[in-house]
C-alpha cells in the first residue's frame, strides 16, 4: 500500500472512489486509504423501496406543476425564510402532508400553493 500511495501522489493524481476492485479515499490526515470494494449482501428492503417510490411520485408531481405554480412555491419558501427552496418545500409537504402548516405558510406569505395529494 505504501508504494501505491507514493506512486499515485508522484503522478499528481488525487484519487478517490471505486477504481477496479478497490475503494480509495483520503482520511482526515490526507493519507490515502485503500480497501477492497464491498458489495451489498442483500436486496433493498420493502420499506426502503416504498420510501423510494413515494419520493419518485413526489418528484413527478413537482415536474407536472406549471412554472407559475413552481414560482409560488419558491416565493412562499423565500418569504417564510425557511432556508429551503420551493422544490424542497414541495417535496417535504408531499412526503409528510401537514395541511394546517401548509395553510399557515400560504396565509402568512400571501401565496397560492398547489397542494400535492397523497400518493
N, C-alpha and C positions, 0 to 999 in steps of 0.2 A: 504494500500500500504506500509506503514512504516514497518509493521510486516513482510511482504513478503521480503522486502529488507534485513532486518536483518536475516531472515531465510536463504535466498539464500547465503548471504555472510558468515553466520555461517557454512554453509555446504561447503564453499570454492568453490562455483560454480561461474564461470564467464559466465553469460548467456546473450545472445542477439539473435535477430532474432524472428521467429514465434514459439511460444510454445502454443499449444492448440488453444484457440481463442484470444490470446493476442500477441502483438508485444513488444519485450523488447530491449532496447539499453541503453548505458551509455552516458550521456551528457558530456560536456567538463569539468565538475566538478566531474566526475566519479560517479554521482548519477544515480541510476537505474531508468529508465523511462519505465512505463508500460501503454499501451493503447490498447483498443480493435482492433483486426485485421480489416483492411479496405480492401474491395474488390472493383475491378473496377466496375464502374457504367455503362459503355458502352463497346461496342466491339472495336476492333482495327480499326482506320480509314483507308480508302482505300490508302491514300498516304503513311501511315506507312507500310502497307502490301507490297506496291510496293517497298519501300526502303529495306525492309527485303528481298524481292525476289531478288533485284539487288545484295545485299550483298551475298546472298546464291549462286547466279550464279558466282560471282567473286571468292568466296572460292572454288567452284567446278572447276573453270578454273585453280586456283593455284594448286589444288590437281591433275589435269591432266598433269601438267608440269613434264618433266623429271628431274632427280637430277641435271644434267648439267645445265639445264635452270634455276632451282632454285638457283644454285650456282652463276650463272651470275647476277641474281637479287640481291643476298646478297653481292656480290663483288661490284656491282655498288653503292649500298647504303653505303657500308663502304668507298669506295674510294671517294664518293661525300660528305662524312661527313654529312650525312642527319639526324643523330641521330634517325634512324629507321632501322628496319630490312628489308631484301629483301622482306619478306612477306608483311610487311606494305606498302612498296613502290609499290608492285604489286597491292595490293588491292586499294590503292589510285588512281593509274592510271586506273584501271579497272572501278572504280566508277565515276571518273571525268577525262575522257580522255583529254590529252593535248599533242598531237603528237609532236609539236615543242619542248616542255620542255623535253619530253622523249628522243627525238633525241639528244638534248643538253647533257643530262645526259649520254647517251650511248657514245657520241663522247668524252666528257671530261674524262670519266672513262675508256675508251678503252674496253668497254664490248659490247657483242651482246645480246640485250634484246628481248625476245619474247614479242611481243606487243599483249595484250589482245584485242579482238574485242569487239565492243559494244554489250551489251545484247539485 
